[in-house]
Amino acid sequence: MSFKAITERVVAWRRYRAAVRELAQLSDRDLHDLGISRYDIESVARDSGKL
């Protein structure tokens, strides 16, 4: 695996963790308004990078 590929994976992982952290800080009501359950936070954060 090249250095560039490793760097890209690390950057993607940091973005994923930041999204999870940010969504986890929202209230249940705010998550509901967005159509996200607390259970789905990791999945939503993972899928957001594919947009």
C-alpha positions, 0 to 999 in steps of 0.5 A: 500500500502506498503512502498516499493510500495510507494518508487518504485512509487516515484522513477518511477515518478522521472525517468519519470520527468527526462526523460520529462525534458531531452527530452523537452530540445532538439531542434525540429530538434533533436527530429525529428531525434529521431522520436519524436514530442514535443507532444509525449514527455510525452508518450515516457517518460511514455513508456520508463519505461516499456522497 
